[in-house]
Amino acid sequence: MRKTLPLILILGVAACAKSPDAIAPVAMGNAFSGMACGAASQMLAAERPVLAALEQRQRSAVTADAIGVFLILIPVSSLTGNDVTCELAASKGKVLALEARLASC
């Protein structure tokens, strides 16, 4: 039992949701290079609130996982699907790609 509890704690913490700052953006390369500047600007304006909302949801998931691991040794958000790591990474990549497109306008 002495060796099992630390192992369970380590596995529980490792399964926790990542902080939004720790999530790397998905590389989109020149996905928007052919897009008109006006359209890219509109898409960027629409994507920034989406990114902000996803970051807030991810922060909530991190908090819920920390509480869950502390109380019941289970990262609740990671298991219930409230962890939005993939969506957040895609949104970050989209914003970066759109910003790169607008930098060349």
N, C-alpha and C positions, 0 to 999 in steps of 0.2 A: 504494500500500500504506500510506503514511503517513496518508492520510485515511481509509482503510477501517477500520483497526484501532480507532481511537477511536469510530467509528460503530457497529461491532459491539459494543464494550464498553457503549456507552450503551444500545443496544437490548437487550442481554443483561440489564443491571441493571434496565431498565424493565419487563422481563417477569417479574421475580422476584416471589415470593409476598409479600404484605403482612404486616406485623406484626399480631398480633391487636388491639393497641391502635389501629391505624390503620383498622380495618374498622368502618364505621358500621352500627348496627343497622337492620334492616328495620322500617319504620313499620307497626305493627299497629293503631294507633288504639284503638278500644274493642272489640277482638275478643273480649275476655273479660268484658265488662261485665255480661252476663246470667248469668254463671257464679256458682254458690254459693260463698261464702267458703271453706268447707271443701274443696271440689273445687279451687278456685284455689290454695289452700295446698298441697295434695297435688301438683298439677301443677307448681307452682314448685319444690317439694322434689325432684321427679323431674328437672326441667329443669336445675337448677344443676349437677349432676355431668356432664350432657351438655355443657353450656357449657364447663366446666373441661376436659373431655377434648378438645373441639374446639379450644380455645385451645392446648392442649399439642401437638396434631397440627399446628396452624398454625405454632407456634414451630419445630417440627421441619422443616416445609417451608421456612421462611425460612432456617434453618441449612443445609439441603441445597442450596437454591438458591444461597446465598452461596458454598458450597464448589464447587458445580458451575460457577458463573460464573468463579470464581477458577482452577479447574483446566482446564476444557474450554470455557469461554465459553458454556455452555448452562445455563439455569435448569431443572435436572432435575425438581424437584417440580412446577413449573408445567406441564411437558410430560407428566408421567406421571400426573397426576390426583391427586397427594397434597396439592394446594392446596385447602383446605376453606373458602375465603372465603365462598361463598354459604351454606353450612350454618351457619357461624359467625355471619354477619349475621342469619340467620333465628332462630337460638337466642338471640342477644342481644336481638332485638326481642321475642321471646316472653317472656323473663325480665322485660324492662322493662314490657311490657303486663300481665303477671301481678302484678308489684309495684305497678303503678298500681291494679289491681283490688283488691288487698289493702289498699291505703292508704285505700280508701273503705269498708272493712268495719267 
